[in-house]
Amino acid sequence: MPRLLHTADWQIGKPFRWVEDQQKRVRLQQARIESISRIAEHAQRQNADALLVAGDLFDSPAVPTATVMEVLEVMASIPCPVLVIPGNHDHGGAGGIWRRTDVQREMQQRCPGLQLLLERRPIKLPELVVLPCPLLRQHEGESPTAWLDALDWSSLPADSSRVVLAHGSVQGFNGGDDDLEAGGGGRAESNRLRLGPGIEREIDYIALGDWHALHQVSERCWYSGTPEPDRFSRSSAEQRGQILQVDLKRQRPPQVTTLGTAGIQWHGLKMQINSNTDLEQLEHWLDQQVGRRVGKDLIRLELDGQLSLADHQAFTQRLEQLEPSLLHLRLRGEGIHRRPQAGELSELTDRRDGPLLSAVALQLLGELERSNDPEQVTLLETALCELHRLCERESGEKPRAQKEAPCA
């Protein structure tokens, strides 16, 4: 029973341009290279017979030579044959990264065990036949698996397991918006994989790339997802950051096991926040997900609700403290609105020692109640919050005897 490891979509060199901090972008890029070492460890531990990379090992033709050298050096530690096909990000045609002379030179010198499969013909290994379907252009109009329709299956060793290695979108499986996100867009009419019933009868496993989360298309057909996540999951059911261990036996269903490889964690939370108790629940979730780690997490918070001025200030300060420890903090949702509580209103509007501040506060509150413009509402809330902060600061600076004033 041959045992293979199936992976795809490493996309080494991915720019992560939406991360503003350059050092954090570099950390995310480096994490993708570090995941290769964990793949090598799995190959050693599981005694794998082959590692199959189903396209998009690199993110673009412009990956720096130094990065290519580092990747190949780590890949050389993988203790089994490594078979790679090009995908749409690293296609095998003219202008692609695999055609660069520096890449070809470094492959020969640093990782001679890497087999780049640019031809659509059977590759025979001990107890295993790999049927590669490389992308030779970024967008293929004809299915890369079309060559299998004319294959003489009787010419293959009868007792060897048969594996199709392909990159693209399987007809009948369409993930909508995330389907475009996985391949970088423009795939509606290209890189569609046609896997007819005749093919499925003849093969034992179909190793696919292009979809960045784990997905089982059929009993014998899987997307491995990317070994290092590169986006937030859309649901708790999505699995990212793994490779697949596949145990094969000719004309038997494969045994597929997930092996974790992620070094960076991507967390998401959707929550209503309307009280200090909700803030405590958010703090508990942050502590569970991140704790005291630094530079190893990205968080997406989809929040809406309404807080007092004091609670909103505490919430804002917590996010400001949290952000430096993260690689990225993304805020989505309607946002947390600020509404003064009764005591805060009194502090702002009943100031005997500050009639001007009281008048300003009353005017802001009146405009806030009348406004239907979201941008104006945000500005008015910010102004009220700042007014309250100034009032609190002034109160804290007064001698103790004066703190019995209404603003105290």
C-alpha positions in Angstrom: 0.0 0.0 0.0 1.8 3.2 -1.1 1.4 6.2 1.1 1.6 9.6 -0.3 1.3 13.1 1.0 -0.9 15.5 -0.9 -0.5 19.3 -0.7 -1.0 22.4 -2.8 -1.2 26.2 -3.0 1.9 27.0 -1.0 2.1 30.3 -2.9 5.5 31.2 -1.7 6.1 34.9 -2.2 2.5 35.9 -1.6 2.8 39.7 -1.0 0.0 40.2 1.7 -0.2 43.9 0.6 -3.2 44.5 2.8 -1.0 44.2 5.9 0.4 47.7 6.4 3.4 46.9 8.6 6.2 45.7 6.4 7.8 43.5 9.1 4.5 41.8 9.7 4.2 41.1 5.9 7.6 39.5 5.9 6.6 37.4 8.9 3.6 36.1 7.1 5.7 35.3 4.0 8.4 33.5 6.0 5.7 31.4 7.8 4.9 29.8 4.4 8.5 28.7 4.0 8.6 27.4 7.5 5.6 25.2 6.9 7.7 23.2 4.4 9.9 22.0 7.3 6.8 20.7 9.0 5.8 18.9 5.8 9.2 17.3 5.7 8.8 16.1 9.3 5.5 14.5 8.4 7.1 12.8 5.4 9.8 11.4 7.7 7.4 10.4 10.5 4.8 8.8 8.2 7.4 7.1 6.0 5.8 8.6 2.9 6.5 7.1 -0.5 6.0 10.4 -2.4 4.9 14.1 -1.8 2.6 15.5 -4.5 2.3 19.3 -4.9 -0.9 20.1 -6.9 0.2 23.4 -8.3 0.9 27.0 -7.1 4.1 26.2 -5.2 5.1 29.8 -6.0 2.7 32.8 -6.0 4.0 34.6 -9.1 6.8 34.6 -11.7 8.4 37.5 -9.8 9.4 35.6 -6.6 13.0 36.8 -5.7 15.9 34.4 -6.4 16.9 34.4 -2.7 13.4 33.2 -1.8 13.6 30.5 -4.4 16.9 29.3 -3.1 15.6 29.2 0.5 12.5 27.2 -0.5 14.6 24.7 -2.5 17.0 24.2 0.3 14.2 23.3 2.7 12.5 21.1 0.2 15.8 19.1 -0.2 15.2 17.9 3.4 12.0 16.0 2.3 13.0 12.3 2.5 10.9 11.1 -0.4 10.3 11.9 -4.1 8.7 15.3 -4.6 6.4 15.6 -7.6 5.2 19.1 -8.5 2.9 20.4 -11.2 2.5 24.1 -12.1 -0.8 25.9 -11.2 -2.2 29.2 -12.4 0.0 31.3 -10.2 3.2 29.4 -11.3 2.2 28.1 -14.7 4.7 26.2 -16.7 4.6 28.2 -19.9 6.6 31.1 -21.3 7.0 33.9 -18.7 6.3 31.5 -15.8 8.6 31.1 -12.9 9.6 27.6 -13.8 11.1 28.9 -17.1 13.5 31.2 -15.3 17.2 30.2 -15.8 18.0 31.0 -12.1 15.1 28.8 -10.9 16.2 25.9 -13.2 19.8 26.3 -12.0 18.9 26.3 -8.3 16.6 23.3 -8.7 19.5 21.3 -10.1 22.0 22.4 -7.5 19.8 22.6 -4.3 16.9 20.1 -4.8 17.7 17.5 -7.5 15.0 15.2 -6.0 12.3 17.6 -7.1 10.5 16.4 -10.2 8.7 19.2 -12.1 6.1 17.6 -14.2 5.5 19.7 -17.4 4.4 16.9 -19.6 1.0 15.2 -19.6 2.2 11.6 -19.5 2.2 8.9 -16.9 5.0 9.0 -14.3 5.8 5.5 -12.9 7.1 5.1 -9.4 7.3 1.9 -7.3 3.6 0.7 -6.7 2.3 4.1 -8.0 1.5 5.8 -11.3 1.0 9.6 -11.2 -1.0 11.2 -14.0 0.0 14.9 -14.1 -2.3 17.6 -15.5 -0.1 20.7 -15.3 -1.2 24.2 -16.3 1.0 25.4 -19.1 -0.7 28.8 -19.2 -2.3 30.8 -16.5 -5.7 30.3 -18.0 -6.3 27.0 -19.9 -9.5 27.0 -22.0 -9.4 23.2 -22.4 -9.5 21.0 -19.3 -6.0 20.0 -18.3 -7.4 16.5 -17.7 -8.5 16.1 -21.3 -5.5 14.0 -22.3 -6.7 11.2 -20.0 -9.7 10.6 -22.3 -7.3 9.1 -24.9 -5.1 7.3 -22.4 -4.7 3.5 -23.0 -5.3 2.4 -19.4 -4.2 -1.1 -20.2 -0.6 0.2 -20.8 -0.3 1.0 -17.1 0.9 -1.5 -14.5 -2.2 -3.4 -13.4 -1.2 -3.6 -9.7 0.0 0.0 -9.3 -2.2 2.6 -7.7 -3.2 5.4 -10.0 -3.3 9.1 -9.0 -4.4 12.1 -11.0 -2.5 15.3 -10.0 -4.3 18.5 -11.2 -4.9 22.1 -10.5 -8.2 23.9 -11.2 -11.9 23.9 -10.5 -13.9 20.7 -10.7 -17.1 20.9 -12.7 -20.0 20.5 -10.3 -18.1 22.0 -7.4 -18.3 25.8 -7.4 -17.6 27.8 -4.3 -19.0 31.1 -5.4 -17.0 34.2 -4.2 -14.4 32.1 -2.4 -13.9 30.1 -5.6 -12.7 33.2 -7.3 -10.7 34.2 -4.2 -8.9 30.9 -4.2 -7.5 31.2 -7.7 -7.1 35.0 -7.9 -10.1 35.6 -10.1 -10.8 35.2 -13.8 -11.5 31.4 -13.6 -15.1 31.4 -14.6 -14.2 30.1 -18.1 -10.7 28.6 -17.6 -8.9 25.9 -15.7 -12.1 23.8 -15.3 -11.3 20.2 -14.7 -13.5 17.6 -16.4 -13.4 14.4 -14.5 -15.8 12.0 -16.2 -17.0 8.7 -14.8 -14.6 6.8 -17.0 -11.6 8.5 -15.3 -13.0 7.9 -11.8 -13.4 4.2 -12.6 -9.8 3.8 -13.6 -8.0 5.8 -10.9 -7.6 5.4 -7.1 -7.2 9.1 -6.1 -7.4 12.6 -7.5 -5.1 15.1 -5.8 -6.3 18.6 -6.5 -5.1 22.2 -5.9 -6.5 25.7 -6.3 -9.1 25.6 -3.4 -7.5 27.0 -0.3 -9.6 25.0 2.3 -9.9 21.3 2.7 -12.7 19.9 0.6 -13.8 16.4 -0.3 -15.3 16.4 -3.8 -16.0 12.7 -3.8 -14.7 9.5 -2.2 -11.6 9.5 -4.3 -11.2 13.3 -5.1 -9.9 15.9 -2.6 -8.6 19.4 -2.3 -5.9 19.5 0.3 -6.1 23.2 1.0 -3.0 25.3 1.7 -0.6 24.1 4.4 -0.3 27.6 5.8 -3.6 29.6 5.9 -3.7 32.8 3.9 -7.2 34.1 4.7 -9.9 34.0 7.3 -12.3 31.1 7.2 -15.9 31.9 6.3 -17.3 29.3 8.7 -16.2 27.1 11.5 -16.5 24.1 9.2 -13.7 25.3 6.9 -10.3 23.6 7.6 -7.1 25.4 6.6 -3.5 24.7 7.4 -3.0 21.0 6.7 -1.8 18.4 4.2 -3.3 15.1 3.5 -1.9 11.6 4.1 -3.3 9.2 1.5 -3.0 5.5 1.9 -3.7 3.7 -1.4 -4.7 0.2 -2.5 -5.5 -0.5 -6.1 -9.2 -0.4 -6.8 -10.1 0.4 -3.2 -11.2 3.7 -1.7 -8.3 5.7 -0.3 -7.7 6.2 3.4 -7.3 10.0 3.8 -6.0 11.6 7.0 -5.3 15.3 7.7 -2.0 16.4 9.1 -1.7 19.8 10.6 1.0 22.1 9.3 -0.1 25.7 10.2 2.3 28.0 12.2 0.2 31.1 12.0 -3.4 31.2 13.4 -6.3 33.1 11.8 -9.2 33.8 14.2 -12.6 35.2 13.5 -15.5 36.3 15.8 -18.9 37.7 15.1 -20.5 39.3 18.2 -23.0 41.8 19.6 -21.5 44.0 22.3 -23.9 46.0 24.4 -22.6 45.8 28.0 -19.6 45.4 30.2 -20.5 41.7 30.5 -20.1 41.4 26.7 -16.7 43.1 26.9 -15.7 40.5 29.5 -16.8 37.7 27.1 -14.8 39.3 24.3 -11.7 39.5 26.6 -12.1 35.8 27.5 -12.3 34.8 23.8 -9.2 36.9 23.1 -7.3 35.2 26.0 -8.3 31.8 24.7 -7.3 32.4 21.1 -4.2 34.5 21.5 -3.1 34.6 25.2 0.3 36.1 25.5 1.6 35.1 22.0 3.2 37.8 19.9 3.4 37.8 16.1 1.6 34.5 15.5 -2.0 35.5 15.1 -4.4 37.4 12.9 -7.9 38.4 14.1 -11.1 39.4 12.3 -13.7 40.9 14.6 -17.2 41.5 13.2 -18.8 43.6 15.9 -21.9 45.7 16.3 -23.8 47.0 19.4 -23.8 50.0 21.7 -21.7 50.9 24.7 -21.5 53.7 27.2 -18.9 56.3 26.7 -16.7 54.9 29.4 -17.1 51.2 28.2 -16.4 52.3 24.6 -13.2 54.0 25.7 -12.1 50.9 27.6 -12.9 48.8 24.5 -10.9 51.1 22.2 -7.9 51.0 24.6 -8.0 47.2 24.7 -7.8 47.0 20.9 -4.9 49.5 20.9 -3.1 47.3 23.4 -3.9 44.1 21.4 -2.9 45.3 17.9 0.9 45.3 18.4 0.9 41.7 19.4 -1.0 40.6 16.2 0.1 40.3 12.7 -3.2 41.9 11.7 -6.4 43.1 13.3 -9.4 43.5 11.0 -12.6 45.2 12.1 -15.9 44.5 10.3 -19.6 44.8 11.0 -21.7 47.8 11.8 -19.4 48.9 14.6 -19.9 49.7 18.2 -21.9 52.8 18.7 -21.4 55.2 21.7 -24.4 56.3 23.7 -24.0 58.1 27.1 -25.6 56.5 30.1 -27.7 58.5 32.5 -24.8 59.3 34.8 -22.6 60.2 31.8 -25.3 62.5 30.5 -25.5 64.2 33.8 -21.7 64.7 33.9 -21.9 66.3 30.4 -25.0 68.4 30.6 -25.4 69.4 34.3 -22.1 71.0 34.9 -22.6 74.0 37.2 -18.8 74.8 36.9 -18.8 74.5 33.1 -21.9 75.9 31.5 -20.1 76.2 28.1 -19.3 72.5 28.1 -22.9 71.7 29.1 -24.2 73.7 26.2 -21.9 72.0 23.7 -22.9 68.6 25.1 -26.6 69.4 24.8 -26.1 70.6 21.2 -24.2 67.4 20.2 -26.8 65.2 21.8 -29.6 67.0 20.0 -27.9 66.6 16.7 -27.1 63.0 17.4 -30.8 62.2 18.0 -31.9 63.9 14.7 -29.2 62.6 12.4 -29.7 59.7 10.0 -26.3 60.1 8.3 -23.9 57.3 9.4 -20.8 59.4 8.9 -22.3 62.3 10.9 -23.4 60.0 13.6 -19.8 58.6 13.9 -18.4 62.2 14.2 -21.0 63.2 16.8 -20.3 60.1 18.9 -16.6 60.8 18.7 -17.1 64.3 19.8 -19.2 63.3 22.8 -16.7 60.6 23.7 -13.8 63.1 23.6 -15.9 65.6 25.6 -16.5 63.0 28.2 -12.8 62.1 28.3 -11.8 65.7 28.8 -14.4 65.9 31.6 -13.0 62.8 33.3 -9.4 64.1 33.0 -10.4 67.5 34.4 -12.2 65.7 37.3 -9.1 63.7 38.0 -6.9 66.7 38.2 -9.0 68.6 40.8 -8.2 68.5 44.5 -10.0 65.8 46.4 -12.3 68.4 48.1 -13.5 69.6 44.7 -14.4 66.1 43.4 -17.9 66.3 44.8 -18.9 68.6 41.9 -21.5 67.1 39.5 -18.8 66.2 37.0 -17.0 64.0 39.5 
